[in-house]
Amino acid sequence: MPELPDLVYIVERLRPALLGRRIVDASVGNPTVLRILVPGDFRELLAGDTFRTLERRGPFLRFSLDRHDLVMHLMLAGRVRVVPAGEKPLAARRFALDLEDGTRFEYGDEKNMGKVYLCEPGRFEAIPGFLTQGVDLTGPDFDREVFHRLIAKERRQARVFLMDQTKLSAVGNAYADEILFSARIHPKAPCSRLSPHEKDAFYTAIREVLAWGISEVAEAGKPTEEKVRDHMRVRNRAGSPCPVCGTTIRKAGVLGFDSFFCPGCQKPKTEQFIDWSR
Ligand SMILES: [Zn+2]
């Protein structure tokens, strides 16, 4: 659920609330999400430790403390926030860290699909997907040339390529749909069938749609535990008219994931698709 623009916002909001603050106590409700990769008890390991840095790496949040790293992958339903310790607990709270200034860091997760790793500083080998992330899509390394190199030998469907985090770090379902819509590329179009112009549009759309998402989420200014999706143009809008051409937005499965697109703006490249005009 939290995607790259949401995580950018969470990092910006949590940094001033956490960095330099010492943890005085920790409590665990349901430990399903916890992966403790060092010997010891979660509470004892964290009490007395201080938050030093917070960085995003693809879909992961990495909190560096003096003695440990805390790495989170929020998956579908993980939520985090920092509030005064007296507040009503976050729904489906899995653990909480009490800070010296009287605030509390909380992690909630209705689906228990998120993962929270506690490891020695810099020891990320045991965290699936952490070290294999591809180029950061918001960073300076992701330029047009790098994108063209990545897509050059690619034969998979555009949406599958776009969501391959070992190549592009990292796009989730909602922004994948928005990026392809903006680029006017059908989600199932094989990358090998895209023209140079379409590949260029693909790159531009990744940059522009993510920047747009980041600014929309920042502007909404919601609490960090709430998701912001009102600005979506095709995601979860099946049956509504396309905001560009008026064609009805459709939903299709791409490798088991729901994908939303406009059949008018995003024409298929092969004959294996349902002909919506019939
Ligand atoms: Zn359209």
Residues whose N, C-alpha, C, O or C-beta is under 5 A from the ligand:
A	BS01	ZN	C242 V244 C245 G246 T247 C262 G264 C265
